[in-house]
Structure formats: structure tokens, C-alpha cells
């Protein structure tokens, strides 16, 4: 970006910073919203509003998709949004937001492992293996104190397990997108998946949360608006603008920055505890994610190059 004029460079920096700060803030904001709303209702309302805002920007009215593509989009949406966001919102009732963000940042590691299993042109290199080892070591280190004192509660274990399951689900969805939906624009894909998944999340809330109180306080409404408009619709438009203007390596660093923001906000805004487990586990996980983002992958042939992917861990934010 050294050849970019000063004013343009400032706009690039502002857009880039806004993306990782807004995305990094989602974990603490979700934690606040869960004080008023049940998790599935909260996630469904957020996705419904985000999908409606993205709809006029998706280009849906200009394309014709076959029945198979529609089915794939909605099926991938279950794996990329409905299932993982339902699990993430449930899990955040029981574990700190900083833990959620760090565990979720292992996305890049799971993507490497699943890519090796499902995509024959994605071999496991030494760098990828080290990345996976660092990520898994970080998961263990993050919970070292609780494991050492045998004080890890069932809810904490379940929250960590659900977060990791959500991360694996999104990684699998992204492998499927790469192998089957490369011809669909990212904006259209995100919009369709978000809207269809919001229906499933709200249906799940109707079936399983009807006995739980929902307090539509000003805080709850503000949180939903912030997540849908600021942390989804605005950031996606900024990201689409950034993709052709900055190196992909710079975009690939964004998940590491937004995870750092998430941890800092969890500690500063929510008063979450800082201990050696958080520091060591966080450093290992972020190191593994950094290596995973730097690990070279086999490029597709020129005639099959798809639209640039969104940065790791934010494909469906």
C-alpha cells in the first residue's frame, strides 16, 4: 500500500480498522445481549435483521440460480450460520467472551485439517501440522488452571465443546463453499444463508425456548441493531471494498486482530479474569492461527479462480 496516496491510504486504514474492531467487539456485545434474550431468539433476530439489510445489496434480483444451487446455499447456511451461531450463543452463557473468541479463532486450524480430508489438492505440510499442534495445545493451556484444580464445571466443559463444534461446522461449510459454490458471489451467498438460517434459528427458539423469558429492553434492541447493522452489514460492505485494494495477507491477519480486540474488551468491559492460562493459551492459539493463515495452499487453475474468500473466522459473522 506504499504507492497509495495519503488520503486513499487513510481510507483503507479506517475501513480495515473498523472491520476488525467491529468484529472483535461482537463477543462482548453478545454476552450483554444474553442477559435479556434467550440465545436462539437472540441469534435468529440478529440474522434476520442482517439478512434483510443485506438483501438489496446482494444482487439477488439480477441472478438466476438453479434448484441445486439454492439447496446447496441453504444447506451450507445450516453448517455456516444456523448451527454454529445457535451453538455459539448458547455456549456464551457459560464461558467468558474472551474464551469464546480464542476458541473460535482455531477455525483456521480446523479448516486446514478438514481441507486435507475433503480436498485432494490441500496436503498437510509441516507448517500446517505445526499450526494444528499449536492450536490444540492452546485449547488445553486455556483450561489448564481449571483442569489442574479439577474445578472445571460441566457447563464450562459444555460451553467449550459447543464453541469448538461450531468452529468445526463453519470450517466444514467453508470447505464445501470452496468445492461447490465458487460460482456464487460472496454477497449473495452471505445474504441467502443469513436469511434462511434466521428462519431456522427462530423456529428453534419457538420449539425449545418458549418457556424462557425474553426481555425486549432498549439494551437488547440496541445490541441486535449493533450486531446486525454494524458488525454484519457495514463490515461486509467495507470488506468487499477492501478485498481488491489490499494484499490478501493483510486481509488474512484480520482474524488475529479481531480476536485480540475481543479478549481486550472481555477483560476491560466485562471484567473477565486475566491469568496465565488465558495468556499462554491465547498466545498458542493465535500463533497457530497465524501460521495457518500464512501456510501456502495450492492455487486453482486460472480459469477456475473463485472470488476472494472472506478472512478466516469471519465468513459468516
Phi and psi in degrees as GROMACS dihedral restraints (atoms count N, CA, C in turn):
[ dihedral_restraints ]
;  ai    aj    ak    al  type     phi  dphi    fc
    3     4     5     6     1   -67.3    20    10
    4     5     6     7     1   -26.2    20    10
    6     7     8     9     1   -88.0    20    10
    7     8     9    10     1    -1.0    20    10
    9    10    11    12     1   -78.3    20    10
   10    11    12    13     1   133.2    20    10
   12    13    14    15     1   -55.3    20    10
   13    14    15    16     1   156.9    20    10
   15    16    17    18     1   -55.8    20    10
   16    17    18    19     1   -46.5    20    10
   18    19    20    21     1   -63.7    20    10
   19    20    21    22     1   -42.1    20    10
   21    22    23    24     1   -66.5    20    10
   22    23    24    25     1   -39.0    20    10
   24    25    26    27     1   -63.0    20    10
   25    26    27    28     1   -37.6    20    10
   27    28    29    30     1   -65.3    20    10
   28    29    30    31     1   -39.8    20    10
   30    31    32    33     1   -65.6    20    10
   31    32    33    34     1   -41.0    20    10
   33    34    35    36     1   -61.3    20    10
   34    35    36    37     1   -44.9    20    10
   36    37    38    39     1   -64.6    20    10
   37    38    39    40     1   -40.9    20    10
   39    40    41    42     1   -64.3    20    10
   40    41    42    43     1   -46.2    20    10
   42    43    44    45     1   -63.6    20    10
   43    44    45    46     1   -43.0    20    10
   45    46    47    48     1   -64.0    20    10
   46    47    48    49     1   -45.8    20    10
   48    49    50    51     1   -64.3    20    10
   49    50    51    52     1   -41.4    20    10
   51    52    53    54     1   -60.1    20    10
   52    53    54    55     1   -39.9    20    10
   54    55    56    57     1   -61.2    20    10
   55    56    57    58     1   -53.6    20    10
   57    58    59    60     1   -75.8    20    10
   58    59    60    61     1   -26.8    20    10
   60    61    62    63     1   -71.5    20    10
   61    62    63    64     1   -45.3    20    10
   63    64    65    66     1   -63.3    20    10
   64    65    66    67     1   -46.5    20    10
   66    67    68    69     1   -65.4    20    10
   67    68    69    70     1   -40.4    20    10
   69    70    71    72     1   -65.4    20    10
   70    71    72    73     1   -27.4    20    10
   72    73    74    75     1   -76.7    20    10
   73    74    75    76     1   -15.0    20    10
   75    76    77    78     1   -61.3    20    10
   76    77    78    79     1   -33.8    20    10
   78    79    80    81     1   -65.5    20    10
   79    80    81    82     1   -44.2    20    10
   81    82    83    84     1   -69.3    20    10
   82    83    84    85     1   -37.7    20    10
   84    85    86    87     1   -66.9    20    10
   85    86    87    88     1   -39.9    20    10
   87    88    89    90     1   -60.2    20    10
   88    89    90    91     1   -41.7    20    10
   90    91    92    93     1   -58.6    20    10
   91    92    93    94     1   -39.4    20    10
   93    94    95    96     1   -67.6    20    10
   94    95    96    97     1   -43.6    20    10
   96    97    98    99     1   -63.9    20    10
   97    98    99   100     1   -30.7    20    10
   99   100   101   102     1   -68.2    20    10
  100   101   102   103     1   -13.6    20    10
  102   103   104   105     1   -72.4    20    10
  103   104   105   106     1   -18.9    20    10
  105   106   107   108     1  -113.0    20    10
  106   107   108   109     1   -29.9    20    10
  108   109   110   111     1  -125.7    20    10
  109   110   111   112     1   146.1    20    10
  111   112   113   114     1   -64.1    20    10
  112   113   114   115     1   151.2    20    10
  114   115   116   117     1   -61.9    20    10
  115   116   117   118     1   -44.2    20    10
  117   118   119   120     1   -69.6    20    10
  118   119   120   121     1   -39.2    20    10
  120   121   122   123     1   -63.8    20    10
  121   122   123   124     1   -42.6    20    10
  123   124   125   126     1   -61.9    20    10
  124   125   126   127     1   -50.3    20    10
  126   127   128   129     1   -63.7    20    10
  127   128   129   130     1   -41.7    20    10
  129   130   131   132     1   -65.1    20    10
  130   131   132   133     1   -41.4    20    10
  132   133   134   135     1   -65.6    20    10
  133   134   135   136     1   -40.5    20    10
  135   136   137   138     1   -61.4    20    10
  136   137   138   139     1   -46.9    20    10
  138   139   140   141     1   -70.1    20    10
  139   140   141   142     1   -35.8    20    10
  141   142   143   144     1   -62.7    20    10
  142   143   144   145     1   -48.0    20    10
  144   145   146   147     1   -64.1    20    10
  145   146   147   148     1   -42.8    20    10
  147   148   149   150     1   -62.4    20    10
  148   149   150   151     1   -43.0    20    10
  150   151   152   153     1   -64.3    20    10
  151   152   153   154     1   -39.6    20    10
  153   154   155   156     1   -66.5    20    10
  154   155   156   157     1   -37.0    20    10
  156   157   158   159     1   -69.0    20    10
  157   158   159   160     1   -38.1    20    10
  159   160   161   162     1   -76.9    20    10
  160   161   162   163     1   -19.2    20    10
  162   163   164   165     1   -55.1    20    10
  163   164   165   166     1   -51.8    20    10
  165   166   167   168     1   -67.9    20    10
  166   167   168   169     1   -14.4    20    10
  168   169   170   171     1   -97.3    20    10
  169   170   171   172     1    -3.3    20    10
  171   172   173   174     1   -84.0    20    10
  172   173   174   175     1   -19.0    20    10
  174   175   176   177     1    77.2    20    10
  175   176   177   178     1    16.8    20    10
  177   178   179   180     1   -59.4    20    10
  178   179   180   181     1   -35.8    20    10
  180   181   182   183     1   -71.5    20    10
  181   182   183   184     1   -11.1    20    10
  183   184   185   186     1  -102.8    20    10
  184   185   186   187     1    -3.2    20    10
  186   187   188   189     1  -121.8    20    10
  187   188   189   190     1   156.7    20    10
  189   190   191   192     1  -122.6    20    10
  190   191   192   193     1   117.1    20    10
  192   193   194   195     1  -107.8    20    10
  193   194   195   196     1   141.9    20    10
  195   196   197   198     1   -74.7    20    10
  196   197   198   199     1   166.3    20    10
  198   199   200   201     1   -60.3    20    10
  199   200   201   202     1   -37.4    20    10
  201   202   203   204     1   -64.7    20    10
  202   203   204   205     1   -41.6    20    10
  204   205   206   207     1   -66.2    20    10
  205   206   207   208     1   -41.9    20    10
  207   208   209   210     1   -57.9    20    10
  208   209   210   211     1   -45.7    20    10
  210   211   212   213     1   -62.8    20    10
  211   212   213   214     1   -41.7    20    10
  213   214   215   216     1   -64.1    20    10
  214   215   216   217     1   -43.0    20    10
  216   217   218   219     1   -59.3    20    10
  217   218   219   220     1   -47.2    20    10
  219   220   221   222     1   -70.6    20    10
  220   221   222   223     1   -36.6    20    10
  222   223   224   225     1   -65.4    20    10
  223   224   225   226     1   -43.8    20    10
  225   226   227   228     1   -65.0    20    10
  226   227   228   229     1   -34.2    20    10
  228   229   230   231     1   -60.3    20    10
  229   230   231   232     1   -34.0    20    10
  231   232   233   234     1   -62.9    20    10
  232   233   234   235     1   -44.1    20    10
  234   235   236   237     1   -75.5    20    10
  235   236   237   238     1   -28.7    20    10
  237   238   239   240     1   -97.1    20    10
  238   239   240   241     1   -24.2    20    10
  240   241   242   243     1  -130.2    20    10
  241   242   243   244     1   -59.9    20    10
  243   244   245   246     1   -58.8    20    10
  244   245   246   247     1   -56.0    20    10
  246   247   248   249     1   -66.9    20    10
  247   248   249   250     1   -53.9    20    10
  249   250   251   252     1   -66.2    20    10
  250   251   252   253     1   -38.3    20    10
  252   253   254   255     1   -72.9    20    10
  253   254   255   256     1   -32.9    20    10
  255   256   257   258     1   -60.6    20    10
  256   257   258   259     1   -46.5    20    10
  258   259   260   261     1   -64.6    20    10
  259   260   261   262     1   -42.4    20    10
  261   262   263   264     1   -64.2    20    10
  262   263   264   265     1   -43.2    20    10
  264   265   266   267     1   -68.0    20    10
  265   266   267   268     1   -36.5    20    10
  267   268   269   270     1   -65.3    20    10
  268   269   270   271     1   -45.8    20    10
  270   271   272   273     1   -63.1    20    10
  271   272   273   274     1   -34.4    20    10
  273   274   275   276     1   -71.3    20    10
  274   275   276   277     1    -6.0    20    10
  276   277   278   279     1   -69.7    20    10
  277   278   279   280     1   -22.5    20    10
  279   280   281   282     1  -119.3    20    10
  280   281   282   283     1   -14.5    20    10
  282   283   284   285     1  -127.5    20    10
  283   284   285   286     1   155.3    20    10
  285   286   287   288     1   -61.0    20    10
  286   287   288   289     1   150.7    20    10
  288   289   290   291     1   -62.3    20    10
  289   290   291   292     1   -33.0    20    10
  291   292   293   294     1   -65.3    20    10
  292   293   294   295     1   -38.6    20    10
  294   295   296   297     1   -63.7    20    10
  295   296   297   298     1   -44.5    20    10
  297   298   299   300     1   -57.3    20    10
  298   299   300   301     1   -47.7    20    10
  300   301   302   303     1   -64.1    20    10
  301   302   303   304     1   -42.3    20    10
  303   304   305   306     1   -68.3    20    10
  304   305   306   307     1   -43.7    20    10
  306   307   308   309     1   -63.0    20    10
  307   308   309   310     1   -38.6    20    10
  309   310   311   312     1   -68.9    20    10
  310   311   312   313     1   -26.7    20    10
  312   313   314   315     1   -71.9    20    10
  313   314   315   316     1    -6.4    20    10
  315   316   317   318     1   -72.4    20    10
  316   317   318   319     1    -0.1    20    10
  318   319   320   321     1   -47.2    20    10
  319   320   321   322     1   -47.2    20    10
  321   322   323   324     1   -61.6    20    10
  322   323   324   325     1   -33.9    20    10
  324   325   326   327     1   -70.5    20    10
  325   326   327   328     1   -47.3    20    10
  327   328   329   330     1   -62.6    20    10
  328   329   330   331     1   -35.1    20    10
  330   331   332   333     1   -62.1    20    10
  331   332   333   334     1   -40.4    20    10
  333   334   335   336     1   -62.6    20    10
  334   335   336   337     1   -45.4    20    10
  336   337   338   339     1   -67.7    20    10
  337   338   339   340     1   -44.7    20    10
  339   340   341   342     1   -68.9    20    10
  340   341   342   343     1   -35.5    20    10
  342   343   344   345     1   -60.8    20    10
  343   344   345   346     1   -37.5    20    10
  345   346   347   348     1   -65.4    20    10
  346   347   348   349     1   -37.4    20    10
  348   349   350   351     1   -74.3    20    10
  349   350   351   352     1   -37.2    20    10
  351   352   353   354     1  -107.0    20    10
  352   353   354   355     1   -19.3    20    10
  354   355   356   357     1  -117.8    20    10
  355   356   357   358     1   111.7    20    10
  357   358   359   360     1   -64.3    20    10
  358   359   360   361     1   -18.6    20    10
  360   361   362   363     1   -94.7    20    10
  361   362   363   364     1    16.8    20    10
  363   364   365   366     1  -120.4    20    10
  364   365   366   367     1    76.4    20    10
  366   367   368   369     1   -71.4    20    10
  367   368   369   370     1   158.3    20    10
  369   370   371   372     1   -86.6    20    10
  370   371   372   373     1   109.4    20    10
  372   373   374   375     1   -89.3    20    10
  373   374   375   376     1   167.1    20    10
  375   376   377   378     1   -55.5    20    10
  376   377   378   379     1   -39.1    20    10
  378   379   380   381     1   -62.4    20    10
  379   380   381   382     1   -41.4    20    10
  381   382   383   384     1   -66.7    20    10
  382   383   384   385     1   -38.3    20    10
  384   385   386   387     1   -66.2    20    10
  385   386   387   388     1   -41.4    20    10
  387   388   389   390     1   -62.4    20    10
  388   389   390   391     1   -41.7    20    10
  390   391   392   393     1   -58.2    20    10
  391   392   393   394     1   -46.1    20    10
  393   394   395   396     1   -63.2    20    10
  394   395   396   397     1   -42.0    20    10
  396   397   398   399     1   -63.5    20    10
  397   398   399   400     1   -42.1    20    10
  399   400   401   402     1   -63.3    20    10
  400   401   402   403     1   -43.7    20    10
  402   403   404   405     1   -61.9    20    10
  403   404   405   406     1   -44.6    20    10
  405   406   407   408     1   -68.8    20    10
  406   407   408   409     1   -38.1    20    10
  408   409   410   411     1   -63.5    20    10
  409   410   411   412     1   -37.3    20    10
  411   412   413   414     1   -64.6    20    10
  412   413   414   415     1   -37.3    20    10
  414   415   416   417     1   -61.5    20    10
  415   416   417   418     1   -43.7    20    10
  417   418   419   420     1   -67.0    20    10
  418   419   420   421     1   -44.3    20    10
  420   421   422   423     1   -63.9    20    10
  421   422   423   424     1   -34.1    20    10
  423   424   425   426     1   -60.2    20    10
  424   425   426   427     1   -30.8    20    10
  426   427   428   429     1  -107.5    20    10
  427   428   429   430     1    15.8    20    10
  429   430   431   432     1   -58.7    20    10
  430   431   432   433     1   -46.6    20    10
  432   433   434   435     1   -62.0    20    10
  433   434   435   436     1   -44.9    20    10
  435   436   437   438     1   -65.8    20    10
  436   437   438   439     1   -39.9    20    10
  438   439   440   441     1   -66.2    20    10
  439   440   441   442     1   -39.7    20    10
  441   442   443   444     1   -63.3    20    10
  442   443   444   445     1   -39.7    20    10
  444   445   446   447     1   -91.2    20    10
  445   446   447   448     1     3.7    20    10
  447   448   449   450     1    51.5    20    10
  448   449   450   451     1    35.3    20    10
  450   451   452   453     1  -109.6    20    10
  451   452   453   454     1    14.9    20    10
  453   454   455   456     1   -74.0    20    10
  454   455   456   457     1   111.4    20    10
  456   457   458   459     1   -75.0    20    10
  457   458   459   460     1   161.8    20    10
  459   460   461   462     1   -60.1    20    10
  460   461   462   463     1   -38.3    20    10
  462   463   464   465     1   -68.1    20    10
  463   464   465   466     1   -37.3    20    10
  465   466   467   468     1   -66.0    20    10
  466   467   468   469     1   -44.8    20    10
  468   469   470   471     1   -58.4    20    10
  469   470   471   472     1   -45.9    20    10
  471   472   473   474     1   -64.0    20    10
  472   473   474   475     1   -41.2    20    10
  474   475   476   477     1   -61.8    20    10
  475   476   477   478     1   -43.0    20    10
  477   478   479   480     1   -65.6    20    10
  478   479   480   481     1   -42.5    20    10
  480   481   482   483     1   -64.4    20    10
  481   482   483   484     1   -42.3    20    10
  483   484   485   486     1   -65.1    20    10
  484   485   486   487     1   -38.9    20    10
  486   487   488   489     1   -64.1    20    10
  487   488   489   490     1   -43.6    20    10
  489   490   491   492     1   -66.6    20    10
  490   491   492   493     1   -38.3    20    10
  492   493   494   495     1   -63.2    20    10
  493   494   495   496     1   -40.9    20    10
  495   496   497   498     1   -61.5    20    10
  496   497   498   499     1   -39.9    20    10
  498   499   500   501     1   -65.8    20    10
  499   500   501   502     1   -42.6    20    10
  501   502   503   504     1   -64.2    20    10
  502   503   504   505     1   -39.3    20    10
  504   505   506   507     1   -61.4    20    10
  505   506   507   508     1   -45.2    20    10
  507   508   509   510     1   -66.6    20    10
  508   509   510   511     1   -37.5    20    10
  510   511   512   513     1   -62.1    20    10
  511   512   513   514     1   -44.5    20    10
  513   514   515   516     1   -61.1    20    10
  514   515   516   517     1   -42.7    20    10
  516   517   518   519     1   -60.3    20    10
  517   518   519   520     1   -40.1    20    10
  519   520   521   522     1   -69.9    20    10
  520   521   522   523     1   -33.2    20    10
  522   523   524   525     1   -63.8    20    10
  523   524   525   526     1   -42.4    20    10
  525   526   527   528     1   -66.1    20    10
  526   527   528   529     1   -38.2    20    10
  528   529   530   531     1   -60.9    20    10
  529   530   531   532     1   -43.8    20    10
  531   532   533   534     1   -64.4    20    10
  532   533   534   535     1   -36.9    20    10
  534   535   536   537     1   -87.9    20    10
  535   536   537   538     1   -24.0    20    10
  537   538   539   540     1  -128.7    20    10
  538   539   540   541     1   -17.7    20    10
  540   541   542   543     1  -125.4    20    10
  541   542   543   544     1    25.0    20    10
  543   544   545   546     1   -63.9    20    10
  544   545   546   547     1   -19.6    20    10
  546   547   548   549     1   -84.7    20    10
  547   548   549   550     1    -6.3    20    10
  549   550   551   552     1   -98.1    20    10
  550   551   552   553     1   132.3    20    10
  552   553   554   555     1   -62.0    20    10
  553   554   555   556     1   148.7    20    10
  555   556   557   558     1   -60.7    20    10
  556   557   558   559     1   -42.3    20    10
  558   559   560   561     1   -61.0    20    10
  559   560   561   562     1   -44.0    20    10
  561   562   563   564     1   -67.1    20    10
  562   563   564   565     1   -42.9    20    10
  564   565   566   567     1   -60.5    20    10
  565   566   567   568     1   -46.5    20    10
  567   568   569   570     1   -61.9    20    10
  568   569   570   571     1   -43.9    20    10
  570   571   572   573     1   -63.1    20    10
  571   572   573   574     1   -49.3    20    10
  573   574   575   576     1   -63.3    20    10
  574   575   576   577     1   -45.5    20    10
  576   577   578   579     1   -64.2    20    10
  577   578   579   580     1   -39.3    20    10
  579   580   581   582     1   -65.8    20    10
  580   581   582   583     1   -46.6    20    10
  582   583   584   585     1   -66.3    20    10
  583   584   585   586     1   -47.5    20    10
  585   586   587   588     1   -64.8    20    10
  586   587   588   589     1   -37.2    20    10
  588   589   590   591     1   -71.5    20    10
  589   590   591   592     1   -31.7    20    10
  591   592   593   594     1   -62.4    20    10
  592   593   594   595     1   -36.5    20    10
  594   595   596   597     1   -63.4    20    10
  595   596   597   598     1   -43.7    20    10
  597   598   599   600     1   -65.0    20    10
  598   599   600   601     1   -41.7    20    10
  600   601   602   603     1   -64.4    20    10
  601   602   603   604     1   -42.1    20    10
  603   604   605   606     1   -68.4    20    10
  604   605   606   607     1   -35.8    20    10
  606   607   608   609     1   -64.8    20    10
  607   608   609   610     1   -41.4    20    10
  609   610   611   612     1   -61.9    20    10
  610   611   612   613     1   -38.4    20    10
  612   613   614   615     1   -63.8    20    10
  613   614   615   616     1   -41.8    20    10
  615   616   617   618     1   -62.1    20    10
  616   617   618   619     1   -38.2    20    10
  618   619   620   621     1   -78.6    20    10
  619   620   621   622     1   -37.8    20    10
  621   622   623   624     1  -114.0    20    10
  622   623   624   625     1   -11.3    20    10
  624   625   626   627     1  -121.9    20    10
  625   626   627   628     1    12.3    20    10
  627   628   629   630     1   -63.5    20    10
  628   629   630   631     1   -21.7    20    10
  630   631   632   633     1   -87.4    20    10
  631   632   633   634     1    -6.7    20    10
  633   634   635   636     1   -94.2    20    10
  634   635   636   637     1   141.6    20    10
  636   637   638   639     1   -73.1    20    10
  637   638   639   640     1   143.0    20    10
  639   640   641   642     1  -122.7    20    10
  640   641   642   643     1   117.7    20    10
  642   643   644   645     1  -105.7    20    10
  643   644   645   646     1   105.0    20    10
  645   646   647   648     1   -83.3    20    10
  646   647   648   649     1    65.7    20    10
  648   649   650   651     1   -77.1    20    10
  649   650   651   652     1   165.0    20    10
  651   652   653   654     1   -55.4    20    10
  652   653   654   655     1   -36.3    20    10
  654   655   656   657     1   -63.7    20    10
  655   656   657   658     1   -43.1    20    10
  657   658   659   660     1   -62.2    20    10
  658   659   660   661     1   -43.9    20    10
  660   661   662   663     1   -65.9    20    10
  661   662   663   664     1   -39.8    20    10
  663   664   665   666     1   -65.9    20    10
  664   665   666   667     1   -40.1    20    10
  666   667   668   669     1   -63.9    20    10
  667   668   669   670     1   -45.0    20    10
  669   670   671   672     1   -62.6    20    10
  670   671   672   673     1   -44.0    20    10
  672   673   674   675     1   -63.0    20    10
  673   674   675   676     1   -41.6    20    10
  675   676   677   678     1   -63.2    20    10
  676   677   678   679     1   -46.8    20    10
  678   679   680   681     1   -66.5    20    10
  679   680   681   682     1   -41.0    20    10
  681   682   683   684     1   -76.3    20    10
  682   683   684   685     1   -45.2    20    10
  684   685   686   687     1   -86.9    20    10
  685   686   687   688     1   -49.8    20    10
  687   688   689   690     1   -79.6    20    10
  688   689   690   691     1   -50.0    20    10
  690   691   692   693     1   -89.3    20    10
  691   692   693   694     1     0.4    20    10
  693   694   695   696     1  -127.3    20    10
  694   695   696   697     1   -69.8    20    10
  696   697   698   699     1   -62.5    20    10
  697   698   699   700     1   -50.1    20    10
  699   700   701   702     1   -65.0    20    10
  700   701   702   703     1   -46.3    20    10
  702   703   704   705     1   -65.9    20    10
  703   704   705   706     1   -35.4    20    10
  705   706   707   708     1   -65.7    20    10
  706   707   708   709     1   -41.1    20    10
  708   709   710   711     1   -64.8    20    10
  709   710   711   712     1   -39.8    20    10
  711   712   713   714     1   -64.0    20    10
  712   713   714   715     1   -40.9    20    10
  714   715   716   717     1   -66.2    20    10
  715   716   717   718     1   -43.3    20    10
  717   718   719   720     1   -60.5    20    10
  718   719   720   721     1   -34.7    20    10
  720   721   722   723     1   -70.8    20    10
  721   722   723   724     1   -35.4    20    10
  723   724   725   726     1   -75.5    20    10
  724   725   726   727     1   -35.7    20    10
  726   727   728   729     1   -50.5    20    10
  727   728   729   730     1   -47.1    20    10
  729   730   731   732     1   -80.2    20    10
  730   731   732   733     1    -2.9    20    10
  732   733   734   735     1  -109.6    20    10
  733   734   735   736     1   -14.3    20    10
  735   736   737   738     1  -129.0    20    10
  736   737   738   739     1   155.1    20    10
  738   739   740   741     1   -62.1    20    10
  739   740   741   742     1   146.8    20    10
  741   742   743   744     1   -62.8    20    10
  742   743   744   745     1   -28.7    20    10
  744   745   746   747     1   -62.6    20    10
  745   746   747   748     1   -34.9    20    10
  747   748   749   750     1   -69.1    20    10
  748   749   750   751     1   -41.9    20    10
  750   751   752   753     1   -64.1    20    10
  751   752   753   754     1   -39.0    20    10
  753   754   755   756     1   -64.4    20    10
  754   755   756   757     1   -22.7    20    10
  756   757   758   759     1   -79.2    20    10
  757   758   759   760     1   -12.7    20    10
  759   760   761   762     1   -59.3    20    10
  760   761   762   763     1   -42.7    20    10
  762   763   764   765     1   -60.2    20    10
  763   764   765   766     1   -33.6    20    10
  765   766   767   768     1   -67.4    20    10
  766   767   768   769     1   -39.2    20    10
  768   769   770   771     1   -69.8    20    10
  769   770   771   772     1   -41.8    20    10
  771   772   773   774     1   -71.6    20    10
  772   773   774   775     1   -27.9    20    10
  774   775   776   777     1   -67.6    20    10
  775   776   777   778     1   -40.1    20    10
  777   778   779   780     1   -61.1    20    10
  778   779   780   781     1   -42.9    20    10
  780   781   782   783     1   -60.5    20    10
  781   782   783   784     1   -42.3    20    10
  783   784   785   786     1   -61.1    20    10
  784   785   786   787     1   -44.1    20    10
  786   787   788   789     1   -66.1    20    10
  787   788   789   790     1   -44.2    20    10
  789   790   791   792     1   -62.5    20    10
  790   791   792   793     1   -41.3    20    10
  792   793   794   795     1   -69.6    20    10
  793   794   795   796     1   -36.8    20    10
  795   796   797   798     1   -60.8    20    10
  796   797   798   799     1   -40.3    20    10
  798   799   800   801     1   -75.1    20    10
  799   800   801   802     1   -46.2    20    10
  801   802   803   804     1   -79.1    20    10
  802   803   804   805     1   -39.0    20    10
  804   805   806   807     1   -91.5    20    10
  805   806   807   808     1   -36.8    20    10
  807   808   809   810     1  -104.2    20    10
  808   809   810   811     1    -4.2    20    10
  810   811   812   813     1    69.7    20    10
  811   812   813   814     1    28.2    20    10
  813   814   815   816     1   -70.6    20    10
  814   815   816   817     1   149.4    20    10
  816   817   818   819     1   -73.7    20    10
  817   818   819   820     1   138.8    20    10
  819   820   821   822     1  -105.6    20    10
  820   821   822   823     1   120.5    20    10
  822   823   824   825     1  -139.7    20    10
  823   824   825   826     1  -179.3    20    10
  825   826   827   828     1   -63.5    20    10
  826   827   828   829     1   -32.1    20    10
  828   829   830   831     1   -63.0    20    10
  829   830   831   832     1   -43.8    20    10
  831   832   833   834     1   -64.9    20    10
  832   833   834   835     1   -44.2    20    10
  834   835   836   837     1   -67.6    20    10
  835   836   837   838     1   -47.8    20    10
  837   838   839   840     1   -70.7    20    10
  838   839   840   841     1   -47.7    20    10
  840   841   842   843     1   -62.1    20    10
  841   842   843   844     1   -41.7    20    10
  843   844   845   846     1   -63.3    20    10
  844   845   846   847     1   -41.9    20    10
  846   847   848   849     1   -64.2    20    10
  847   848   849   850     1   -41.0    20    10
  849   850   851   852     1   -66.5    20    10
  850   851   852   853     1   -45.2    20    10
  852   853   854   855     1   -64.1    20    10
  853   854   855   856     1   -46.5    20    10
  855   856   857   858     1   -67.1    20    10
  856   857   858   859     1   -34.6    20    10
  858   859   860   861     1   -64.0    20    10
  859   860   861   862     1   -42.8    20    10
  861   862   863   864     1   -64.0    20    10
  862   863   864   865     1   -40.8    20    10
  864   865   866   867     1   -65.5    20    10
  865   866   867   868     1   -38.0    20    10
  867   868   869   870     1   -63.6    20    10
  868   869   870   871     1   -44.6    20    10
  870   871   872   873     1   -63.0    20    10
  871   872   873   874     1   -39.3    20    10
  873   874   875   876     1   -63.7    20    10
  874   875   876   877     1   -38.1    20    10
  876   877   878   879     1   -71.4    20    10
  877   878   879   880     1   -28.0    20    10
  879   880   881   882     1   -86.8    20    10
  880   881   882   883     1   -18.3    20    10
  882   883   884   885     1   -63.1    20    10
  883   884   885   886     1   125.2    20    10
  885   886   887   888     1   -69.3    20    10
  886   887   888   889     1   144.7    20    10
  888   889   890   891     1  -124.0    20    10
  889   890   891   892     1   155.6    20    10
  891   892   893   894     1   -68.3    20    10
  892   893   894   895     1   125.3    20    10
  894   895   896   897     1   -78.1    20    10
  895   896   897   898     1   144.7    20    10
  897   898   899   900     1   -71.6    20    10
  898   899   900   901     1   161.7    20    10
  900   901   902   903     1   -60.9    20    10
  901   902   903   904     1   152.2    20    10
  903   904   905   906     1   -53.3    20    10
  904   905   906   907     1   -37.1    20    10
  906   907   908   909     1   -74.7    20    10
  907   908   909   910     1    -9.7    20    10
  909   910   911   912     1  -115.5    20    10
  910   911   912   913     1    13.1    20    10
  912   913   914   915     1   -66.7    20    10
  913   914   915   916     1   119.5    20    10
  915   916   917   918     1   -82.9    20    10
  916   917   918   919     1   175.1    20    10
  918   919   920   921     1   -59.9    20    10
  919   920   921   922     1   143.0    20    10
  921   922   923   924     1   -54.0    20    10
  922   923   924   925     1   139.7    20    10
  924   925   926   927     1   -79.1    20    10
  925   926   927   928     1   158.1    20    10
  927   928   929   930     1   -74.4    20    10
  928   929   930   931     1   158.2    20    10
  930   931   932   933     1   -64.7    20    10
  931   932   933   934     1   153.1    20    10
  933   934   935   936     1   -53.7    20    10
  934   935   936   937     1   138.8    20    10
  936   937   938   939     1    78.4    20    10
  937   938   939   940     1    -1.4    20    10
  939   940   941   942     1  -128.6    20    10
  940   941   942   943     1    23.5    20    10
  942   943   944   945     1   -63.6    20    10
  943   944   945   946     1   -29.6    20    10
  945   946   947   948     1  -133.2    20    10
  946   947   948   949     1    31.8    20    10
